[in-house]
Structures are given as structure tokens and as C-alpha cells.
Amino acid sequence: MAFIHGKNTVVLWGAVNLSTFTESTDWNDSTDAEDVTTYGPTRTRKSYGASLGDGKVTCQGTSDDGVAGPAKVLEPLKDAGTLVTFTFRPKGTGSGLPQKIVTVIITAFNTTSPVAGFSKWTCEMQMSGDISRVDQ
């Protein structure tokens, strides 16, 4: 078993790589469980069936006010309600390395400005549609 170090992670919104501004990515993929319990005198527990998948992604990092910084790239996408392709490469970029690609809607872009530190940003995204899990 090989451990994966997070420092190699690459994240892209469309073709825009914001990895140099990103410190963490939380990929939360889930599947709804539907109650399919039926009548029966011997039934003692509920039964469930897998339904539709759902998921959210959250990225956060250090702010940069340049033209290619997180706020300049992500806030217009959020404001427009634009669907954008999000690519998550937990082992970095390279032939044969894993990646997950999904269309997202940016639902929130937040900035925190502490008195004794650098300004930080957080981007929250709702997955929309299927996830592609094809190696690079």
C-alpha cells in the first residue's frame, strides 16, 4: 500500500489551474439510500436500495488578488451560476495517474481576513451529473 501525499494535488476549474493557491480539497461523494421496506410478519428491519448519487467539493487556500487568483476566477463563475468542469488529481498530473472529473456549480465563495495572518478563501461546489474516474 502506498500513501498519497496531499502536496502533489492538482485542482482545475475548466482549464484554469488554481493549485498554487489551494491548500486543501474535500471531495464528498455519496449515494442516497431509499427505503424499500415491504410488509411481512417476520420483518424486523428496514430494507434499502441504492438511489442517485450526490456530492459536494470544498476547496480552500490562500488569497491572491492577481488577475489569475481564486477570487478573479471563481467569483464570476459563482455570480453567473455557470456550470464548470472541476478536475481533482490527488497524485498530481502525469500519464496513468488517477483523476476525478465532474461538472459543478459554485454555490459559495468566502474570504476570511485574520488580523495576524494572510487572507484565506473557501469555494463550495455542488456536483451535477456523473463523475468520470478515468486515469490521465
N, C-alpha and C positions, 0 to 999 in steps of 0.2 A: 504494500500500500504506500503510495506516495502522497505526502502532504502538499497542499496548494498554498503558496504564499500570496496574500492579497495585493502585495505591491506591484505585481505584474498585470493586474486587472486593466482592461480597456473597456471604455463605455463610449458609445456613439449615438447621437441623435441624428438620424439621417446619415449624412456623410461627415458630420461635424464631430470631431474627437475632443471631448472635454475631460479626458483622463488626467491631464496635468493640473486640473482644478478640483478633482474629485478625490475624496478621502475614504468614502465608504459607499457600498451599494447593498441594499437589502432587496432580494428577489423573493417575493412571496407568492407562490403558485398554489392554488387549492382547487378542489373539486367538491361541488355541492353533493350532499347525500340526501336523497329523497326517501321519505317514509313510504314503504310499500307493504306495510303490515296488513294482513288479512284476518278474517275471522278464523277461529279454531279453538275448540275446547282445551287442547293441550298446549296452546301457545303460551309461553311465559316471558317472551322477549319480543321487542320490535325487530322488524327486518328493514334493511335499507338497500337502495340501489344507487350506483354512481350516476350523477346527472351532469350538468355542464360545468366546465372549468371556469375559473375566475382568478384574478390575481392583481397584485399591485407591486410597483417597484418604487423604492425611495433611494435617491442619491443625495449625498451631501458633501460639502467641501469648503475650500477657502475662496472667498470672493476675489474677483479681478475685474476692474472696470474698463478693461480694454475692449475693442470692437469685437473680439472673438471670445470674450469672457462669458461665464454662465448666464448672467442676467441679460446681456445683449442677445444671446442666442435663444434662451428658454422662455423669457417673459413674453416676447411676441408670439411664440407658439401657443402659450397658455392663453393669452388675451384673444387670439383668433379662434381658439378651440380646434386647432389644427391637429389632425391625426398625423403622427410621425413614427417612423420606424426606429425602434430602440434596439441596439445590439449590445449584448453583455458577453464579454470574453474573459472569464475568470483566470485563465492561464496566459493571457496576452494574445498578441497577434502572431500567427505563423501557420504554415501548412499543417493540416491534421489536428490542430488544437481545437478544443470544443468552443462552441458559441451558442447562444440562445438569441433568437431574433423575434420580436413581437411588435405589433403596432400598439401605440399608447396614446392616451390623451393626458396632457399635463394638467392636473387638477389643482396644483398649488405650487407656488414658488415663494419661499420665505427667506428673509435675510435677518441675521442676528448680528448686532454690533456691540460686543462687550467693551467695557471701559479699559480693560487691561489685555486686549488681545486683538487679533485680526478678525475682520468681519467674515461671517460664515453664511453659506446658503444651503437650502434644502429644496429639493424638487420631488414632488409626489406625483406618481403616474398611475393611471388605471389601464390595465391591459385590455385590448379589444381584439378579439379574434384568436386564431390559432397561433401557437408557438412553434417556430422552426428550430429544431435541435440538430442541425447538420454541421459537421465539422468544417472548419475553414478550408 
